[in-house]
């Protein structure tokens, strides 16, 4: 087991933010599978004096459904602790009086209840999985091309994620296709957006330098957190690849085998 170069200022930390898929569990058939040691690691963090939040780009289901799945896997987690792109997108749409055309999974539609979707003046794209058909992508393309000022929102910009049966393309791939076709730059809601991370920090009432992000995605999790002043640690589970440790632009503050090892190192100086 490779030891973490531990520059983390453990005594100055007040909050920890955990990615979910690839850190707590690998998704797949049914509810997926909990990563060994992750349930216990979450419990140890909850027993510590650190605040804990969960930050995910999950956009295939509502937070309620998603949290229910995690609870079935044995995690002690509540909806109020989870930050995901869809509720943040709804806040943006309402604040700007926007009417979206939605290219998302059916399971995410409850998050958008009450949002006017008539005569769309923007497109919101999430991880639509099997709904990423030519017909549905072309419909979103036509909506954008019919607007004087095309406006595209992407619920994250991940390239891929890991399920129990292997890697799967994520929303960022399809967002890039629409950006290219429509000559438009998407507004990202979710990781790695600084605004998304700041919303989590605001909920905890702490400063960026007092928080640590632990994730499996070097760019979205670690790089996104670092861009707003947080520290970022990558786990060697989920979508991690050995090449991440020599990435050209993002360098994690530390790399650990899994969440359990990160919590061991994080809590040891705190007497936990």
N, C-alpha and C positions, 0 to 999 in steps of 0.2 A: 504494500500500500504506500503510495507516494505521499509524503507529508506535505501539508499545505504550508507554503510560505505565508506566515500569518502576520500581515501588516495591519490587520484589523484592530482598531483602537477599542478593544472590548469594553473597557471601563467607561468610554464616552458614548457607547451605543445605548439608544433608548428604544429602538424599534427594528424589527426584522420583517422583510417582505418576501414571501415565497411565491415563485411560479408554481403551477400545479401540474399540468400534463408534462411528464418527463422528469419531474422532481418528486411529486407525491405518488404518481401512478403512471402507467402506460395505458393508453386507451385502446379499445378494440371491441371484440364481440362482447355483448352484455355490458357490464359496467367497467370492463377492463381489469387490470391487475395492479394492486398496490405494490410499489417498489419496496423490497425488503428493508425494514428498519424505519421507513418513513412515518408510519403511524406513531411509533414510539417517539420519534424525533419531534413531531408536532406536539405531542403531549408534554415533552420535556420543556419545549419553548413556552408552552402555556403555563407551566408551573414556575417559570422564571419571572424575573422582574421586567422583562422586555415586552413591549407591545408587539402584537403579531397581526399581520394582514396577509391576505392572499390576492395575488394580482395575476390575472389570466387574460389571454386573448381568445378564450373559448367563445365561439359564436355559432355553435350548432344547437344550443339549447338555452332556455331561460336560466337565470341564476338559480331560481327555485328548483328546477329540474336537475341542474348540474350539481347543486349542493346535496340534494337528496341522493344522487348517485354516489357522491363521495362519502356520505354518511353510511351508505350500505357497504362501502369498502372498509368501514371502520374508523373514519376520520372524524374527530370532534371539530366541527366547523359549522358556522351559521352564515346565512345570507348577508348579514350586515358586515361581515368580515371580508367579503369577496368584492373585488373591483374588477369589472369586465367592461368591454367596449360598448355594448348595446345601451345600457342606461346612460352612459356618457354621451353617446350619439343622440339619444332622445333629448337630452338637455340642450345640446347644440341646435338641433332642429327646431325646438320650441323657441329658443332664444332668438333665432334668426328667421322665424316664421317660414320655415322651409317645408316642402311637401315631397317626401321621398318616393322614388321607385326603389323597391327593395329587391335585392338579389341575395337572399339569405336562406338558410334552412327553415323549413316549416316550424321546427321546434323553437326558433328564436322569435317568431312572430308575436307571441304574447308580450314581449318586451316593448313592442311598438303599438300596443293597443291605445287608442285615443289620439294617435298621431294622424293628422290629415294626410291621406295618400292620394287624393284626387288631383288630376292635372299636375303631375310631378314636375318640380323645378330643380331636382337634383337626383343623384343615384347614390344609394348606400349599398356597399358590397361587403359581405362577410364570408366565412368559410361555408359555402353552400354545398360542398361535397357533391353528391350525385346530381344536384340541380345545376351544376356548372355544365350545362349542355350548350351546344351551338345556338339553339333557339333562344335560350334564356340570356346568354351573353350578347347575342345580337339584339335582343330587345332592349337591354341596358344600353348598348351602343347607340341604338336609334334614339332613345330618350335623350342621351347626352348630345348627340349631333343635332337634335331639334331645338336645343336651347341656345339663346344668344350668347350666354356666358355659361358654358358647361361647368357643372359643379359635381365632383365625385368625392365621396367619403369612403375610406377603406377602414374596416374594423380590424386593424393590425396590418402588418406587412410581412408576415412570416413567409419563408420560402417553402418549408416543409415541416412536418411533425412526425412523431413516431407512434404507430399503433402496434398492438401485439403481433400483427402479421407483417409488419414492415413499415417503411417510410411512405408518407402520403403528401401530395402537393397541397400547399396551403394557399390562403387567400391572396398573398402578395403576388403570386404568379399571374393570377387572373386580373388583378388590379393593373399590373404592368401592361397586359394586353389592351385593356381599355384606355390606359394613359397613352399608349402608342397610337392606337387607332383614332382617338379623339383629340390628340395633341393637347392633353390636359394633365395637370399634376394633381394627384389625389391628396386630400387632407386626411392624414392618418389619425384615427381615434383609437387609442390603445397603445400598447408597447410598440415601438420605442419612444413614443411621443413624450416630451418633457411634461406637457400639461397633464398627461395621464398619471405620471409618477407624482407630480406635485399634488394631484387630488388625493392620492393615498397618504402622502406626508401631511397634508392639511387635516385629514381625518384623524391622524394620530397626534396632531399638534406638535410635531417635532421638525427640526431643521434637517436638510439633506445630509449634512455631515454626521448626523446622529443615527443614520439608518443604513442598513445593509440589505441588498437584494441578493437572493440566491436563485439561480435559474439554470436551465440547460441550454438556452439559446444565447450564444455569445453576443450577438449583435443586438437583438431585441431586448433581452433581459439585462445582461451585464452592461453593454454599451449604452443602452437607453438610460439605465439608472445612473451610470457614471456621468452622462451628459448633463444631468441636473444636480451633480455634486454628491450623489450617494456612492457608497462602495458597492462593488459587485463581485460575487463569487460564482464560478461555474461548477456544476456537478458533472461527473462523467457518466451520467445516465441520460435517458431520453435521446435527444437528437445530437448529443455531443459527438464530435469527431476529433481524433488526435490532431488534425491540422488546425483546430481552433487555437491550440496553444502557441502557434506561430503565426497567428492572423496578422495581416498587414496593418490594420488600423485599430483594432480593439484588443486590449490586453486586460484580462481579468485581474482583480486584486489578489485572487487566489483560485486554485482549482483543486477540487476534492473528489474522492471516489463517489460519494453520494451524500444525501442530506444528513444521514446519521453521523457521518464523519464531520461534516461542517458543524453540527450542533455539539459534538464532542469537543471540538476545538474552541467553539464560541463560548461555551458555558464553563469550560475548565477554569479559566482565570476568574470566573465570577463565583466559584465555589459551589456550582450546581452538580 
